Amino acid sequence: MISLSGVSRIFRVGGEEVYALFEVNFSAASGDYISIMGPSGSGKSTLLNILGLLDRPDQGVYLFENEKISDLNENEQAAVRRDRIGFVFQFFHLVPRLSAAENIELPLVLAGVDPDERKKRVGAALKSFSLADRARHRPDQLSGGQRQRVAIARATIMAPQVILADEPTGNLDRTSGNEVIDILEGLNCQGITLIMVTHDPDIGARAGRRIRMMDGRIAADL
Amino acid sequence: MQVEDILRFSLRAAIGNRGRTFLMLLAMAIGVASVVMLISLGESARLYVTGQFSSMGSNLLIVLPGRSETVGGPPPFLGLTPRDLTLEDAKSLTRSPAIRRVSPLVVGAVPVSWQQREREIVVIGGTSDIFTMRDLTVSSGTILPTLELGRGEAVCVLGYKAKQELFGHEPALGQKVSIGDRRFRVVGVLAQKARSMGDDLADMVIIPVASAQALFNTSSLFRILVEAMSEETIPQAKKAILGIIKDRHEGEDDITVITQDAVLSTFNRIFRALTMTVAGIAAISLVVAGIIIMNVMLVAVSNRRSEIGLLKALGSSRQLILRIFLAEAVLLSFTGAIAGLMVGVGGIKVLAWLFPEHSIGLAPWSPVVAVVVAIATGLLFGVLPARRAANLAAAQALSRR
């Protein structure tokens, strides 16, 4: 469902061109569980950003479900992010002034879904992520693990085909981290493609397919 | 995203940052309040002056001796022309069917005394019609008797203040006062509020016009007040006056006729311009408010970079983010405008209560202007910050911790 061919991303740093990604070829099938590992600055996050349409490649072709992303305009790309991709971040990125339920609801609000429908789906999500008693708490009243669970609930509320997770356990202790990984793996079992950047070799090793990046290239793909 | 959701989201963002929101509301409220108050004061001043003119009496024309090319300029003074207006001129005007009443006027200042008290007071020679035409009422006694134009009678009506100064609390009716070297019987005292066009009629004495001419030893008139039959016949009356007097003055146009609406429209123009100028000055504070809004919104955009990145990751298009931030600017401008409106209206009420005699009131269109301008300001100065938010690169916005 996802295919990158010859994708490069170039940053200009003080007049010098630096390749964050260099002619990367990558593909993922529906339902894959892929971990991306590698040292800092190896291009993991850039790859994830390009996969998530948050960044544009400077060269190469990106096909998402056989659709050439570079052919889509800004609005159509936003719609792809909204309807087909869920993001989970290391720093949660919850809106601090909104409650847990409202944070989960946000993608539905942005998509213009009717309030009744929103309420139903948020209620179901709160229940399935064991957050029902935390619905009205603001992010600063939640523990790290709870915050990441809210973020995952938000990422899945639009029923995406892919979840892109950028170090989802990077800011959590061992126990909550494992809990979060269990949830993500559970979603993968339901057929959602899971692509996860991580520093943690133990977590990375759990993935069905493990990619190692080095200097903007894919060094290993197991 | 549905409109009410955009508004709710912006409202939550505004409530989420009280200091910033307060600053923006304050700036906009001050701007709107000053616009509303200054426009209202300007309008009140205009209405006050035109009201004063209307109190001269309706459908009034003023005939002055001498020619003046400008309308509404300072009238020429008595004695500047070789040919004076006379009582005969005044009498002849009544022939025109467009003219209802004619009141010739003679004015001069002479010493007026009763017993030991003596004051230099302005004496007006008029007829009984002047009371009707200038809307004067007496608080006691009667107005001047209706006499044939050339006939004098030794009676007078005292202005309120003149009566106070000559008689104090003693009754004046029936008493004889000395005006110049003659004695006049007091038949009436003007009501206290008799005031028009800045001439304080309270400090005057009114006697029959022929008596005044004898007193001042003159046959000329200061001016003639003419009341037209109706508003529509004012131009006709003006033409008739010019024609009749020209005939009587051997074919020479040597008078000036001032119509009330000519004077009124001049004053209206002057005060409109004045109000606009003052409103323009007040509008500067709205521009300042706009710049504050722009600055504060720019700070908000850089403070909320990661939130904007998140909104993009969750599927907001550029237009949607533009709309969200514009909605926030407009919402704050609007709320500020409403607050300012309340302060402005309250301020006008307080001023009206403090100075009831100046008939200060809210200009009905000023709130509309102020609120529309405030929202336009919010939109205008909200565009730049909103565009900056919309153009943020999502990946960079999210990576900032």
Interface residues (C-beta under 8 A of the other chain):
Chain A: S45 T46 N49 G52 L54 D55 E74 N75 A78 A79 V80 R81 R82 D83 F87 F89 F91 H93 V95 P96 R97 L98 L106 P107 V109 L110 A111 G112 R154 M158
Chain B: M1 Q2 D5 F9 R12 A13 I15 G16 S306 E307 G309 L310 L311 K312 A313 L314 G315 S316 S317 R318 Q319 L320 A393 A394 A395 L398 S399 R401
